[in-house]
Amino acid sequence: MPRMPRKPSGSGYYHVVSRGIGKQVLFEETEDYERYLETLRRFLPENSISLIAYCLMENHVHLLVHADSGLKRAMCGNYFWIL
C-alpha cells in the first residue's frame, strides 16, 4: 500500500533520509562522498533549499534541510539521490 503524502513542515525544516536498497553500499570511496556533496552544493540553491546539517554513512544519508516552499519539487525529481 502506498504511503500518504507528508504534510508540509510548518517550520520549513525537513529530515531527509536515503538508504541503499537492502543495505547496499552507496559510498565506496572518498570520491563518492565528495561527488554527492558537490551535487548537493549545485542542486540545493537552485531549488531554494538550504543544507543545515548532513551525515553521510556508508549505506545511508541523513540531511537536515530548510525549504520555505517544501520539498515537493525536489523529491518528485529524486534530485537528492543523484550520485
PyMOL Python script that loads the backbone (N, CA, C, O; Angstrom):
from pymol import cmd

cmd.read_pdbstr("""\
ATOM      1  N   MET A   1       0.845  -1.177   0.000  1.00  0.00           N
ATOM      2  CA  MET A   1       0.000   0.000   0.000  1.00  0.00           C
ATOM      3  C   MET A   1       0.890   1.240   0.000  1.00  0.00           C
ATOM      4  O   MET A   1       1.811   1.327   0.812  1.00  0.00           O
ATOM      5  N   PRO A   2       0.642   2.192  -0.882  1.00  0.00           N
ATOM      6  CA  PRO A   2       1.466   3.408  -0.916  1.00  0.00           C
ATOM      7  C   PRO A   2       1.235   4.246   0.332  1.00  0.00           C
ATOM      8  O   PRO A   2       0.156   4.229   0.925  1.00  0.00           O
ATOM      9  N   ARG A   3       2.268   4.977   0.713  1.00  0.00           N
ATOM     10  CA  ARG A   3       2.115   5.819   1.890  1.00  0.00           C
ATOM     11  C   ARG A   3       1.421   7.115   1.503  1.00  0.00           C
ATOM     12  O   ARG A   3       1.451   7.533   0.345  1.00  0.00           O
ATOM     13  N   MET A   4       0.797   7.742   2.490  1.00  0.00           N
ATOM     14  CA  MET A   4       0.109   9.017   2.277  1.00  0.00           C
ATOM     15  C   MET A   4       1.161  10.121   2.143  1.00  0.00           C
ATOM     16  O   MET A   4       2.239  10.023   2.729  1.00  0.00           O
ATOM     17  N   PRO A   5       0.853  11.170   1.377  1.00  0.00           N
ATOM     18  CA  PRO A   5       1.807  12.289   1.261  1.00  0.00           C
ATOM     19  C   PRO A   5       2.046  12.924   2.626  1.00  0.00           C
ATOM     20  O   PRO A   5       1.135  13.036   3.446  1.00  0.00           O
ATOM     21  N   ARG A   6       3.279  13.334   2.850  1.00  0.00           N
ATOM     22  CA  ARG A   6       3.602  14.012   4.103  1.00  0.00           C
ATOM     23  C   ARG A   6       3.037  15.418   4.096  1.00  0.00           C
ATOM     24  O   ARG A   6       2.929  16.056   3.048  1.00  0.00           O
ATOM     25  N   LYS A   7       2.679  15.890   5.271  1.00  0.00           N
ATOM     26  CA  LYS A   7       2.216  17.271   5.402  1.00  0.00           C
ATOM     27  C   LYS A   7       3.432  18.185   5.389  1.00  0.00           C
ATOM     28  O   LYS A   7       4.478  17.840   5.939  1.00  0.00           O
ATOM     29  N   PRO A   8       3.298  19.353   4.763  1.00  0.00           N
ATOM     30  CA  PRO A   8       4.419  20.299   4.770  1.00  0.00           C
ATOM     31  C   PRO A   8       4.771  20.712   6.198  1.00  0.00           C
ATOM     32  O   PRO A   8       3.892  20.836   7.051  1.00  0.00           O
ATOM     33  N   SER A   9       6.027  20.918   6.443  1.00  0.00           N
ATOM     34  CA  SER A   9       6.502  21.340   7.752  1.00  0.00           C
ATOM     35  C   SER A   9       6.136  22.796   7.980  1.00  0.00           C
ATOM     36  O   SER A   9       6.328  23.633   7.099  1.00  0.00           O
ATOM     37  N   GLY A  10       5.614  23.097   9.146  1.00  0.00           N
ATOM     38  CA  GLY A  10       5.286  24.475   9.490  1.00  0.00           C
ATOM     39  C   GLY A  10       6.522  25.349   9.626  1.00  0.00           C
ATOM     40  O   GLY A  10       6.469  26.554   9.379  1.00  0.00           O
ATOM     41  N   SER A  11       7.631  24.739  10.018  1.00  0.00           N
ATOM     42  CA  SER A  11       8.882  25.482  10.218  1.00  0.00           C
ATOM     43  C   SER A  11       9.740  25.534   8.952  1.00  0.00           C
ATOM     44  O   SER A  11      10.632  26.374   8.838  1.00  0.00           O
ATOM     45  N   GLY A  12       9.469  24.641   8.012  1.00  0.00           N
ATOM     46  CA  GLY A  12      10.279  24.579   6.799  1.00  0.00           C
ATOM     47  C   GLY A  12      11.488  23.669   6.920  1.00  0.00           C
ATOM     48  O   GLY A  12      12.252  23.529   5.964  1.00  0.00           O
ATOM     49  N   TYR A  13      11.676  23.046   8.080  1.00  0.00           N
ATOM     50  CA  TYR A  13      12.813  22.134   8.281  1.00  0.00           C
ATOM     51  C   TYR A  13      12.377  20.703   8.007  1.00  0.00           C
ATOM     52  O   TYR A  13      11.284  20.287   8.390  1.00  0.00           O
ATOM     53  N   TYR A  14      13.254  19.955   7.336  1.00  0.00           N
ATOM     54  CA  TYR A  14      12.958  18.562   6.987  1.00  0.00           C
ATOM     55  C   TYR A  14      14.176  17.681   7.254  1.00  0.00           C
ATOM     56  O   TYR A  14      15.314  18.079   7.007  1.00  0.00           O
ATOM     57  N   HIS A  15      13.916  16.484   7.760  1.00  0.00           N
ATOM     58  CA  HIS A  15      14.946  15.460   7.928  1.00  0.00           C
ATOM     59  C   HIS A  15      14.766  14.498   6.759  1.00  0.00           C
ATOM     60  O   HIS A  15      13.763  13.789   6.678  1.00  0.00           O
ATOM     61  N   VAL A  16      15.734  14.478   5.865  1.00  0.00           N
ATOM     62  CA  VAL A  16      15.667  13.636   4.669  1.00  0.00           C
ATOM     63  C   VAL A  16      16.628  12.464   4.857  1.00  0.00           C
ATOM     64  O   VAL A  16      17.795  12.650   5.202  1.00  0.00           O
ATOM     65  N   VAL A  17      16.118  11.258   4.627  1.00  0.00           N
ATOM     66  CA  VAL A  17      16.934  10.051   4.757  1.00  0.00           C
ATOM     67  C   VAL A  17      16.880   9.282   3.445  1.00  0.00           C
ATOM     68  O   VAL A  17      15.818   9.123   2.844  1.00  0.00           O
ATOM     69  N   SER A  18      18.026   8.815   3.019  1.00  0.00           N
ATOM     70  CA  SER A  18      18.105   7.968   1.836  1.00  0.00           C
ATOM     71  C   SER A  18      18.964   6.764   2.181  1.00  0.00           C
ATOM     72  O   SER A  18      20.072   6.912   2.699  1.00  0.00           O
ATOM     73  N   ARG A  19      18.458   5.581   1.896  1.00  0.00           N
ATOM     74  CA  ARG A  19      19.182   4.352   2.218  1.00  0.00           C
ATOM     75  C   ARG A  19      19.390   3.518   0.957  1.00  0.00           C
ATOM     76  O   ARG A  19      18.591   3.560   0.021  1.00  0.00           O
ATOM     77  N   GLY A  20      20.467   2.772   0.961  1.00  0.00           N
ATOM     78  CA  GLY A  20      20.697   1.832  -0.124  1.00  0.00           C
ATOM     79  C   GLY A  20      19.699   0.684  -0.021  1.00  0.00           C
ATOM     80  O   GLY A  20      19.366   0.249   1.081  1.00  0.00           O
ATOM     81  N   ILE A  21      19.229   0.200  -1.147  1.00  0.00           N
ATOM     82  CA  ILE A  21      18.292  -0.919  -1.161  1.00  0.00           C
ATOM     83  C   ILE A  21      18.983  -2.150  -0.584  1.00  0.00           C
ATOM     84  O   ILE A  21      20.077  -2.508  -1.020  1.00  0.00           O
ATOM     85  N   GLY A  22      18.356  -2.795   0.385  1.00  0.00           N
ATOM     86  CA  GLY A  22      18.949  -3.971   1.006  1.00  0.00           C
ATOM     87  C   GLY A  22      20.280  -3.670   1.679  1.00  0.00           C
ATOM     88  O   GLY A  22      21.182  -4.507   1.694  1.00  0.00           O
ATOM     89  N   LYS A  23      20.395  -2.468   2.234  1.00  0.00           N
ATOM     90  CA  LYS A  23      21.624  -2.010   2.901  1.00  0.00           C
ATOM     91  C   LYS A  23      22.819  -1.951   1.948  1.00  0.00           C
ATOM     92  O   LYS A  23      23.971  -2.079   2.361  1.00  0.00           O
ATOM     93  N   GLN A  24      22.517  -1.755   0.672  1.00  0.00           N
ATOM     94  CA  GLN A  24      23.567  -1.636  -0.342  1.00  0.00           C
ATOM     95  C   GLN A  24      24.470  -0.448  -0.018  1.00  0.00           C
ATOM     96  O   GLN A  24      23.994   0.599   0.422  1.00  0.00           O
ATOM     97  N   VAL A  25      25.745  -0.612  -0.233  1.00  0.00           N
ATOM     98  CA  VAL A  25      26.716   0.452  -0.004  1.00  0.00           C
ATOM     99  C   VAL A  25      26.517   1.538  -1.059  1.00  0.00           C
ATOM    100  O   VAL A  25      26.486   1.253  -2.256  1.00  0.00           O
ATOM    101  N   LEU A  26      26.383   2.788  -0.603  1.00  0.00           N
ATOM    102  CA  LEU A  26      26.229   3.926  -1.508  1.00  0.00           C
ATOM    103  C   LEU A  26      27.563   4.581  -1.823  1.00  0.00           C
ATOM    104  O   LEU A  26      27.789   5.052  -2.938  1.00  0.00           O
ATOM    105  N   PHE A  27      28.443   4.606  -0.829  1.00  0.00           N
ATOM    106  CA  PHE A  27      29.721   5.295  -0.973  1.00  0.00           C
ATOM    107  C   PHE A  27      30.847   4.294  -0.741  1.00  0.00           C
ATOM    108  O   PHE A  27      31.022   3.789   0.368  1.00  0.00           O
ATOM    109  N   GLU A  28      31.598   4.016  -1.779  1.00  0.00           N
ATOM    110  CA  GLU A  28      32.688   3.052  -1.669  1.00  0.00           C
ATOM    111  C   GLU A  28      34.034   3.721  -1.459  1.00  0.00           C
ATOM    112  O   GLU A  28      34.928   3.151  -0.833  1.00  0.00           O
ATOM    113  N   GLU A  29      34.180   4.933  -1.986  1.00  0.00           N
ATOM    114  CA  GLU A  29      35.460   5.639  -1.899  1.00  0.00           C
ATOM    115  C   GLU A  29      35.221   7.082  -1.476  1.00  0.00           C
ATOM    116  O   GLU A  29      34.094   7.571  -1.555  1.00  0.00           O
ATOM    117  N   THR A  30      36.256   7.760  -1.034  1.00  0.00           N
ATOM    118  CA  THR A  30      36.160   9.157  -0.621  1.00  0.00           C
ATOM    119  C   THR A  30      35.575  10.017  -1.727  1.00  0.00           C
ATOM    120  O   THR A  30      34.807  10.940  -1.459  1.00  0.00           O
ATOM    121  N   GLU A  31      35.931   9.721  -2.959  1.00  0.00           N
ATOM    122  CA  GLU A  31      35.443  10.498  -4.097  1.00  0.00           C
ATOM    123  C   GLU A  31      33.922  10.416  -4.230  1.00  0.00           C
ATOM    124  O   GLU A  31      33.292  11.364  -4.699  1.00  0.00           O
ATOM    125  N   ASP A  32      33.326   9.291  -3.820  1.00  0.00           N
ATOM    126  CA  ASP A  32      31.873   9.139  -3.881  1.00  0.00           C
ATOM    127  C   ASP A  32      31.194  10.129  -2.936  1.00  0.00           C
ATOM    128  O   ASP A  32      30.195  10.749  -3.299  1.00  0.00           O
ATOM    129  N   TYR A  33      31.735  10.279  -1.725  1.00  0.00           N
ATOM    130  CA  TYR A  33      31.194  11.252  -0.768  1.00  0.00           C
ATOM    131  C   TYR A  33      31.337  12.670  -1.323  1.00  0.00           C
ATOM    132  O   TYR A  33      30.406  13.473  -1.251  1.00  0.00           O
ATOM    133  N   GLU A  34      32.500  12.961  -1.870  1.00  0.00           N
ATOM    134  CA  GLU A  34      32.773  14.294  -2.402  1.00  0.00           C
ATOM    135  C   GLU A  34      31.841  14.634  -3.563  1.00  0.00           C
ATOM    136  O   GLU A  34      31.357  15.761  -3.665  1.00  0.00           O
ATOM    137  N   ARG A  35      31.594  13.670  -4.427  1.00  0.00           N
ATOM    138  CA  ARG A  35      30.703  13.910  -5.567  1.00  0.00           C
ATOM    139  C   ARG A  35      29.281  14.156  -5.094  1.00  0.00           C
ATOM    140  O   ARG A  35      28.593  15.023  -5.632  1.00  0.00           O
ATOM    141  N   TYR A  36      28.829  13.407  -4.097  1.00  0.00           N
ATOM    142  CA  TYR A  36      27.478  13.601  -3.564  1.00  0.00           C
ATOM    143  C   TYR A  36      27.340  15.004  -2.986  1.00  0.00           C
ATOM    144  O   TYR A  36      26.353  15.690  -3.254  1.00  0.00           O
ATOM    145  N   LEU A  37      28.320  15.437  -2.196  1.00  0.00           N
ATOM    146  CA  LEU A  37      28.273  16.775  -1.605  1.00  0.00           C
ATOM    147  C   LEU A  37      28.323  17.863  -2.676  1.00  0.00           C
ATOM    148  O   LEU A  37      27.633  18.876  -2.559  1.00  0.00           O
ATOM    149  N   GLU A  38      29.121  17.666  -3.701  1.00  0.00           N
ATOM    150  CA  GLU A  38      29.184  18.647  -4.784  1.00  0.00           C
ATOM    151  C   GLU A  38      27.843  18.742  -5.506  1.00  0.00           C
ATOM    152  O   GLU A  38      27.411  19.832  -5.880  1.00  0.00           O
ATOM    153  N   THR A  39      27.194  17.611  -5.700  1.00  0.00           N
ATOM    154  CA  THR A  39      25.875  17.609  -6.329  1.00  0.00           C
ATOM    155  C   THR A  39      24.881  18.387  -5.478  1.00  0.00           C
ATOM    156  O   THR A  39      24.084  19.163  -6.005  1.00  0.00           O
ATOM    157  N   LEU A  40      24.925  18.183  -4.162  1.00  0.00           N
ATOM    158  CA  LEU A  40      24.051  18.940  -3.264  1.00  0.00           C
ATOM    159  C   LEU A  40      24.350  20.431  -3.342  1.00  0.00           C
ATOM    160  O   LEU A  40      23.428  21.244  -3.384  1.00  0.00           O
ATOM    161  N   ARG A  41      25.628  20.799  -3.362  1.00  0.00           N
ATOM    162  CA  ARG A  41      26.011  22.218  -3.438  1.00  0.00           C
ATOM    163  C   ARG A  41      25.455  22.891  -4.694  1.00  0.00           C
ATOM    164  O   ARG A  41      25.084  24.064  -4.657  1.00  0.00           O
ATOM    165  N   ARG A  42      25.399  22.166  -5.783  1.00  0.00           N
ATOM    166  CA  ARG A  42      24.860  22.728  -7.027  1.00  0.00           C
ATOM    167  C   ARG A  42      23.333  22.747  -7.029  1.00  0.00           C
ATOM    168  O   ARG A  42      22.715  23.736  -7.424  1.00  0.00           O
ATOM    169  N   PHE A  43      22.735  21.648  -6.584  1.00  0.00           N
ATOM    170  CA  PHE A  43      21.295  21.474  -6.693  1.00  0.00           C
ATOM    171  C   PHE A  43      20.488  22.290  -5.682  1.00  0.00           C
ATOM    172  O   PHE A  43      19.508  22.936  -6.054  1.00  0.00           O
ATOM    173  N   LEU A  44      20.878  22.268  -4.435  1.00  0.00           N
ATOM    174  CA  LEU A  44      20.045  22.865  -3.389  1.00  0.00           C
ATOM    175  C   LEU A  44      19.765  24.348  -3.603  1.00  0.00           C
ATOM    176  O   LEU A  44      18.603  24.747  -3.528  1.00  0.00           O
ATOM    177  N   PRO A  45      20.770  25.188  -3.867  1.00  0.00           N
ATOM    178  CA  PRO A  45      20.471  26.612  -4.083  1.00  0.00           C
ATOM    179  C   PRO A  45      19.542  26.862  -5.278  1.00  0.00           C
ATOM    180  O   PRO A  45      18.733  27.790  -5.253  1.00  0.00           O
ATOM    181  N   GLU A  46      19.657  26.047  -6.306  1.00  0.00           N
ATOM    182  CA  GLU A  46      18.794  26.182  -7.485  1.00  0.00           C
ATOM    183  C   GLU A  46      17.331  25.980  -7.129  1.00  0.00           C
ATOM    184  O   GLU A  46      16.446  26.461  -7.837  1.00  0.00           O
ATOM    185  N   ASN A  47      17.070  25.273  -6.039  1.00  0.00           N
ATOM    186  CA  ASN A  47      15.714  24.930  -5.637  1.00  0.00           C
ATOM    187  C   ASN A  47      15.315  25.598  -4.325  1.00  0.00           C
ATOM    188  O   ASN A  47      14.358  25.183  -3.672  1.00  0.00           O
ATOM    189  N   SER A  48      16.054  26.631  -3.949  1.00  0.00           N
ATOM    190  CA  SER A  48      15.763  27.405  -2.722  1.00  0.00           C
ATOM    191  C   SER A  48      15.721  26.520  -1.482  1.00  0.00           C
ATOM    192  O   SER A  48      14.852  26.672  -0.623  1.00  0.00           O
ATOM    193  N   ILE A  49      16.661  25.604  -1.404  1.00  0.00           N
ATOM    194  CA  ILE A  49      16.780  24.713  -0.251  1.00  0.00           C
ATOM    195  C   ILE A  49      18.137  24.956   0.389  1.00  0.00           C
ATOM    196  O   ILE A  49      19.158  25.014  -0.296  1.00  0.00           O
ATOM    197  N   SER A  50      18.137  25.097   1.711  1.00  0.00           N
ATOM    198  CA  SER A  50      19.385  25.304   2.458  1.00  0.00           C
ATOM    199  C   SER A  50      19.751  24.024   3.185  1.00  0.00           C
ATOM    200  O   SER A  50      18.907  23.410   3.837  1.00  0.00           O
ATOM    201  N   LEU A  51      21.001  23.625   3.076  1.00  0.00           N
ATOM    202  CA  LEU A  51      21.503  22.463   3.801  1.00  0.00           C
ATOM    203  C   LEU A  51      21.973  22.939   5.172  1.00  0.00           C
ATOM    204  O   LEU A  51      22.895  23.749   5.264  1.00  0.00           O
ATOM    205  N   ILE A  52      21.356  22.448   6.223  1.00  0.00           N
ATOM    206  CA  ILE A  52      21.679  22.843   7.589  1.00  0.00           C
ATOM    207  C   ILE A  52      22.738  21.910   8.170  1.00  0.00           C
ATOM    208  O   ILE A  52      23.717  22.363   8.763  1.00  0.00           O
ATOM    209  N   ALA A  53      22.537  20.609   7.997  1.00  0.00           N
ATOM    210  CA  ALA A  53      23.475  19.607   8.516  1.00  0.00           C
ATOM    211  C   ALA A  53      23.342  18.343   7.680  1.00  0.00           C
ATOM    212  O   ALA A  53      22.320  18.112   7.033  1.00  0.00           O
ATOM    213  N   TYR A  54      24.390  17.531   7.706  1.00  0.00           N
ATOM    214  CA  TYR A  54      24.340  16.263   6.984  1.00  0.00           C
ATOM    215  C   TYR A  54      25.204  15.233   7.695  1.00  0.00           C
ATOM    216  O   TYR A  54      26.127  15.563   8.439  1.00  0.00           O
ATOM    217  N   CYS A  55      24.870  13.977   7.439  1.00  0.00           N
ATOM    218  CA  CYS A  55      25.673  12.853   7.907  1.00  0.00           C
ATOM    219  C   CYS A  55      25.640  11.817   6.789  1.00  0.00           C
ATOM    220  O   CYS A  55      24.590  11.253   6.480  1.00  0.00           O
ATOM    221  N   LEU A  56      26.797  11.576   6.192  1.00  0.00           N
ATOM    222  CA  LEU A  56      26.893  10.592   5.118  1.00  0.00           C
ATOM    223  C   LEU A  56      27.516   9.329   5.681  1.00  0.00           C
ATOM    224  O   LEU A  56      28.676   9.321   6.094  1.00  0.00           O
ATOM    225  N   MET A  57      26.743   8.277   5.692  1.00  0.00           N
ATOM    226  CA  MET A  57      27.209   6.977   6.162  1.00  0.00           C
ATOM    227  C   MET A  57      27.465   6.107   4.927  1.00  0.00           C
ATOM    228  O   MET A  57      27.077   6.459   3.814  1.00  0.00           O
ATOM    229  N   GLU A  58      28.108   4.995   5.140  1.00  0.00           N
ATOM    230  CA  GLU A  58      28.445   4.127   4.010  1.00  0.00           C
ATOM    231  C   GLU A  58      27.217   3.700   3.210  1.00  0.00           C
ATOM    232  O   GLU A  58      27.262   3.655   1.980  1.00  0.00           O
ATOM    233  N   ASN A  59      26.115   3.385   3.905  1.00  0.00           N
ATOM    234  CA  ASN A  59      24.944   2.867   3.197  1.00  0.00           C
ATOM    235  C   ASN A  59      23.698   3.735   3.341  1.00  0.00           C
ATOM    236  O   ASN A  59      22.620   3.328   2.907  1.00  0.00           O
ATOM    237  N   HIS A  60      23.819   4.921   3.940  1.00  0.00           N
ATOM    238  CA  HIS A  60      22.682   5.826   4.006  1.00  0.00           C
ATOM    239  C   HIS A  60      23.123   7.257   4.268  1.00  0.00           C
ATOM    240  O   HIS A  60      24.272   7.526   4.620  1.00  0.00           O
ATOM    241  N   VAL A  61      22.170   8.168   4.083  1.00  0.00           N
ATOM    242  CA  VAL A  61      22.435   9.596   4.174  1.00  0.00           C
ATOM    243  C   VAL A  61      21.356  10.240   5.033  1.00  0.00           C
ATOM    244  O   VAL A  61      20.179   9.904   4.911  1.00  0.00           O
ATOM    245  N   HIS A  62      21.752  11.161   5.898  1.00  0.00           N
ATOM    246  CA  HIS A  62      20.814  11.990   6.652  1.00  0.00           C
ATOM    247  C   HIS A  62      21.092  13.436   6.274  1.00  0.00           C
ATOM    248  O   HIS A  62      22.240  13.880   6.301  1.00  0.00           O
ATOM    249  N   LEU A  63      20.039  14.174   5.920  1.00  0.00           N
ATOM    250  CA  LEU A  63      20.170  15.586   5.613  1.00  0.00           C
ATOM    251  C   LEU A  63      19.151  16.357   6.440  1.00  0.00           C
ATOM    252  O   LEU A  63      17.999  15.937   6.554  1.00  0.00           O
ATOM    253  N   LEU A  64      19.561  17.465   7.008  1.00  0.00           N
ATOM    254  CA  LEU A  64      18.631  18.401   7.626  1.00  0.00           C
ATOM    255  C   LEU A  64      18.618  19.607   6.703  1.00  0.00           C
ATOM    256  O   LEU A  64      19.631  20.287   6.540  1.00  0.00           O
ATOM    257  N   VAL A  65      17.472  19.865   6.106  1.00  0.00           N
ATOM    258  CA  VAL A  65      17.365  20.951   5.137  1.00  0.00           C
ATOM    259  C   VAL A  65      16.250  21.904   5.529  1.00  0.00           C
ATOM    260  O   VAL A  65      15.343  21.553   6.284  1.00  0.00           O
ATOM    261  N   HIS A  66      16.336  23.110   5.004  1.00  0.00           N
ATOM    262  CA  HIS A  66      15.274  24.096   5.181  1.00  0.00           C
ATOM    263  C   HIS A  66      14.779  24.497   3.805  1.00  0.00           C
ATOM    264  O   HIS A  66      15.559  24.880   2.934  1.00  0.00           O
ATOM    265  N   ALA A  67      13.464  24.403   3.623  1.00  0.00           N
ATOM    266  CA  ALA A  67      12.850  24.748   2.345  1.00  0.00           C
ATOM    267  C   ALA A  67      11.530  25.453   2.629  1.00  0.00           C
ATOM    268  O   ALA A  67      10.575  24.831   3.096  1.00  0.00           O
ATOM    269  N   ASP A  68      11.478  26.749   2.346  1.00  0.00           N
ATOM    270  CA  ASP A  68      10.260  27.516   2.616  1.00  0.00           C
ATOM    271  C   ASP A  68       9.054  26.996   1.856  1.00  0.00           C
ATOM    272  O   ASP A  68       7.943  26.975   2.385  1.00  0.00           O
ATOM    273  N   SER A  69       9.265  26.581   0.630  1.00  0.00           N
ATOM    274  CA  SER A  69       8.139  26.126  -0.193  1.00  0.00           C
ATOM    275  C   SER A  69       7.980  24.608  -0.173  1.00  0.00           C
ATOM    276  O   SER A  69       7.235  24.063  -0.987  1.00  0.00           O
ATOM    277  N   GLY A  70       8.654  23.923   0.724  1.00  0.00           N
ATOM    278  CA  GLY A  70       8.539  22.472   0.814  1.00  0.00           C
ATOM    279  C   GLY A  70       9.504  21.753  -0.116  1.00  0.00           C
ATOM    280  O   GLY A  70      10.291  22.374  -0.831  1.00  0.00           O
ATOM    281  N   LEU A  71       9.424  20.443  -0.087  1.00  0.00           N
ATOM    282  CA  LEU A  71      10.360  19.619  -0.852  1.00  0.00           C
ATOM    283  C   LEU A  71       9.711  18.934  -2.046  1.00  0.00           C
ATOM    284  O   LEU A  71      10.347  18.120  -2.714  1.00  0.00           O
ATOM    285  N   LYS A  72       8.470  19.251  -2.316  1.00  0.00           N
ATOM    286  CA  LYS A  72       7.745  18.516  -3.358  1.00  0.00           C
ATOM    287  C   LYS A  72       8.503  18.484  -4.683  1.00  0.00           C
ATOM    288  O   LYS A  72       8.686  17.416  -5.268  1.00  0.00           O
ATOM    289  N   ARG A  73       8.939  19.638  -5.153  1.00  0.00           N
ATOM    290  CA  ARG A  73       9.635  19.689  -6.450  1.00  0.00           C
ATOM    291  C   ARG A  73      10.916  18.852  -6.420  1.00  0.00           C
ATOM    292  O   ARG A  73      11.195  18.097  -7.351  1.00  0.00           O
ATOM    293  N   ALA A  74      11.681  18.991  -5.355  1.00  0.00           N
ATOM    294  CA  ALA A  74      12.945  18.263  -5.253  1.00  0.00           C
ATOM    295  C   ALA A  74      12.716  16.759  -5.159  1.00  0.00           C
ATOM    296  O   ALA A  74      13.421  15.977  -5.798  1.00  0.00           O
ATOM    297  N   MET A  75      11.742  16.361  -4.373  1.00  0.00           N
ATOM    298  CA  MET A  75      11.506  14.934  -4.178  1.00  0.00           C
ATOM    299  C   MET A  75      10.904  14.295  -5.424  1.00  0.00           C
ATOM    300  O   MET A  75      11.185  13.132  -5.714  1.00  0.00           O
ATOM    301  N   CYS A  76      10.093  15.026  -6.156  1.00  0.00           N
ATOM    302  CA  CYS A  76       9.492  14.477  -7.377  1.00  0.00           C
ATOM    303  C   CYS A  76      10.566  14.126  -8.404  1.00  0.00           C
ATOM    304  O   CYS A  76      10.435  13.154  -9.147  1.00  0.00           O
ATOM    305  N   GLY A  77      11.620  14.924  -8.434  1.00  0.00           N
ATOM    306  CA  GLY A  77      12.704  14.655  -9.377  1.00  0.00           C
ATOM    307  C   GLY A  77      13.756  13.734  -8.814  1.00  0.00           C
ATOM    308  O   GLY A  77      14.700  13.369  -9.516  1.00  0.00           O
ATOM    309  N   ASN A  78      13.613  13.347  -7.554  1.00  0.00           N
ATOM    310  CA  ASN A  78      14.606  12.494  -6.884  1.00  0.00           C
ATOM    311  C   ASN A  78      16.010  13.062  -6.955  1.00  0.00           C
ATOM    312  O   ASN A  78      16.981  12.310  -7.036  1.00  0.00           O
ATOM    313  N   TYR A  79      16.126  14.372  -6.926  1.00  0.00           N
ATOM    314  CA  TYR A  79      17.431  15.020  -7.049  1.00  0.00           C
ATOM    315  C   TYR A  79      18.339  14.740  -5.863  1.00  0.00           C
ATOM    316  O   TYR A  79      19.561  14.781  -6.007  1.00  0.00           O
ATOM    317  N   PHE A  80      17.771  14.454  -4.690  1.00  0.00           N
ATOM    318  CA  PHE A  80      18.602  14.200  -3.524  1.00  0.00           C
ATOM    319  C   PHE A  80      19.412  12.928  -3.676  1.00  0.00           C
ATOM    320  O   PHE A  80      20.432  12.757  -3.008  1.00  0.00           O
ATOM    321  N   TRP A  81      18.976  12.049  -4.533  1.00  0.00           N
ATOM    322  CA  TRP A  81      19.604  10.723  -4.569  1.00  0.00           C
ATOM    323  C   TRP A  81      20.589  10.587  -5.713  1.00  0.00           C
ATOM    324  O   TRP A  81      21.109   9.499  -5.963  1.00  0.00           O
ATOM    325  N   ILE A  82      20.848  11.680  -6.409  1.00  0.00           N
ATOM    326  CA  ILE A  82      21.794  11.608  -7.526  1.00  0.00           C
ATOM    327  C   ILE A  82      23.209  11.405  -6.998  1.00  0.00           C
ATOM    328  O   ILE A  82      23.704  12.218  -6.218  1.00  0.00           O
ATOM    329  N   LEU A  83      23.843  10.356  -7.408  1.00  0.00           N
ATOM    330  CA  LEU A  83      25.241  10.112  -7.051  1.00  0.00           C
ATOM    331  C   LEU A  83      26.033  10.290  -8.308  1.00  0.00           C
ATOM    332  O   LEU A  83      27.255  10.141  -8.294  1.00  0.00           O
TER     333      LEU A  83
END
""", "prot")
cmd.dss("prot")
cmd.show_as("cartoon", "prot")
cmd.util.cbc("prot")
cmd.orient("prot")
